[in-house]
Amino acid sequence: MDRRLRIALLTFLLVSLFPIAEPVQAASLIVNSLADTNDGACTTDPGGCTLREAITVANSNGVPDTITFSVSGTIYIRDSGLPPLTEGNTTIDAGTNHTLILSGEQLRDSSNNVIPAHGIVIASNNNVIRGLVIIRFSKGIGFTSGGSGIYLRNNAQNNLIVITGLGI
């Protein structure tokens, strides 16, 4: 057998042993609840996916994510701030109608003291925040952390924040 033919056959056999890589598919997460809870699942059941749950999934699934909303109104963050965006390539898109508000006004401990927190913490690269109205996140008395509507940390780069309302 000709040497070139043997090399071609061997190359074909070696290549056929390796699976063809599938392109990475972005995950689409739809927030369908205004609650601030996390039962460990972000499902399509009515009320089955909160923003906290969607961010938790986006931080752990290894693919780019788009978080959208099928609800409008106010999400009152309770007990602690939302988890930071740590995986990167996540889009949180509340649309352009400004009908979704993220509020920190109910971040209080059992003694009714303000819990300092930021609205959205971005701790990774290449994220997009679009259309959220973010209000009332406070430093609290005597605290030096918290209080920003959107806070970039860990040298987060190439993040885009558009059509987002930030208030007091």
C-alpha positions in Angstrom: 0.0 0.0 0.0 1.3 3.4 -0.9 2.7 5.4 2.0 0.5 8.4 1.4 -2.6 6.2 1.4 -1.6 4.6 4.7 -1.1 8.1 6.3 -4.4 9.3 5.0 -6.2 6.1 6.3 -4.5 6.4 9.7 -5.4 10.1 9.9 -9.0 9.3 9.0 -9.2 6.6 11.7 -7.6 8.8 14.3 -10.0 11.7 13.5 -13.0 9.4 13.6 -12.2 8.3 17.1 -12.7 11.8 18.5 -16.2 13.2 18.8 -17.0 16.4 17.0 -17.3 19.3 19.4 -20.8 20.7 19.7 -21.0 24.5 19.9 -21.8 25.9 23.3 -25.5 26.6 23.6 -26.5 29.5 25.8 -29.0 28.8 28.6 -32.2 30.8 28.7 -33.6 31.3 32.2 -37.0 32.9 32.6 -37.8 34.5 35.9 -41.5 34.0 36.6 -41.7 35.1 40.2 -41.2 38.4 42.1 -40.3 36.5 45.3 -36.7 36.5 46.6 -36.3 32.8 47.5 -34.1 30.0 46.5 -35.3 26.4 46.8 -32.5 25.1 44.7 -34.3 25.0 41.3 -35.2 27.4 38.6 -38.1 25.8 36.8 -40.8 26.8 34.4 -43.5 25.9 36.9 -45.6 29.0 37.8 -43.5 30.9 40.4 -40.7 28.4 39.9 -37.9 30.7 39.1 -36.8 33.7 41.1 -34.0 36.1 40.1 -31.9 34.7 43.0 -32.4 31.2 41.6 -31.6 32.2 38.0 -28.4 33.9 39.0 -27.4 30.8 41.0 -27.9 28.6 37.9 -26.1 31.1 35.7 -23.1 31.0 38.0 -22.8 27.2 37.9 -23.7 25.8 34.5 -20.6 26.6 32.5 -22.4 28.2 29.5 -23.4 31.8 28.6 -26.8 32.6 30.1 -29.7 35.0 29.3 -32.0 35.8 32.2 -35.3 37.3 31.1 -38.6 38.1 33.0 -42.1 37.0 32.3 -43.3 39.1 35.3 -43.4 42.8 36.0 -43.4 44.6 39.4 -41.0 44.9 42.3 -38.6 42.3 43.5 -37.9 43.1 47.1 -34.5 41.6 48.1 -34.6 40.2 51.6 -32.2 38.8 54.2 -29.0 39.2 52.1 -28.0 40.7 48.8 -28.3 38.7 45.5 -25.4 36.4 44.6 -22.8 38.1 42.5 -22.4 37.3 38.8 -19.3 35.1 39.0 -19.2 33.0 35.8 -19.3 35.8 33.1 -21.2 36.0 29.8 -24.5 36.4 31.6 -27.2 38.8 30.3 -29.9 40.0 32.7 -32.5 41.5 30.4 -35.7 43.1 31.9 -36.6 44.7 28.6 -37.0 48.4 27.8 -40.3 49.2 29.5 -38.9 49.7 33.0 -41.6 47.5 34.5 -39.2 45.5 36.7 -37.9 47.1 39.9 -35.2 45.6 42.1 -35.5 47.1 45.6 -33.3 46.9 48.6 -35.8 48.7 50.9 -36.7 45.5 52.8 -33.2 44.3 53.5 -33.5 44.3 57.3 -32.4 42.0 60.1 -34.7 40.7 62.9 -34.1 44.0 64.8 -35.2 46.0 61.7 -31.7 47.3 61.1 -30.7 47.9 57.5 -28.6 45.1 56.0 -25.9 46.7 53.7 -25.9 45.3 50.2 -25.5 46.2 46.5 -28.3 45.6 44.0 -26.3 43.7 41.4 -22.7 42.7 42.0 -20.7 41.9 38.9 -17.6 39.9 39.7 -16.8 38.5 36.2 -16.3 39.7 32.6 -18.7 40.1 29.6 -22.0 40.5 31.4 -25.0 42.7 30.3 -27.5 44.3 32.6 -30.5 45.8 30.7 -33.7 47.4 31.7 -33.7 46.9 35.5 -34.8 49.8 37.7 -32.6 49.4 40.8 -33.5 51.4 44.0 -33.0 51.7 47.7 -29.8 49.7 48.4 -28.2 51.2 51.5 -24.9 51.2 53.3 -26.7 51.2 56.6 -25.4 53.1 59.6 -21.8 52.5 60.4 -21.1 50.3 57.4 -18.7 51.0 54.6 -19.9 48.3 52.2 -23.1 48.1 50.2 -25.3 50.8 48.8 -24.6 50.7 45.1 -27.2 49.8 42.5 -24.6 48.0 40.5 -21.2 47.2 41.8 -18.2 45.9 39.8 -15.6 43.9 41.7 -12.7 41.5 41.0 -11.5 43.7 38.2 -14.6 42.9 36.2 -14.2 44.0 32.6 -16.2 44.3 29.3 -19.5 44.6 31.1 -22.4 46.5 29.6 -25.1 48.3 31.5 -27.9 49.7 29.4 -31.3 51.3 29.7 -31.2 50.7 33.5 -32.7 53.1 36.0 -30.8 53.7 39.2 -32.5 55.5 42.0 -32.2 56.2 45.7 
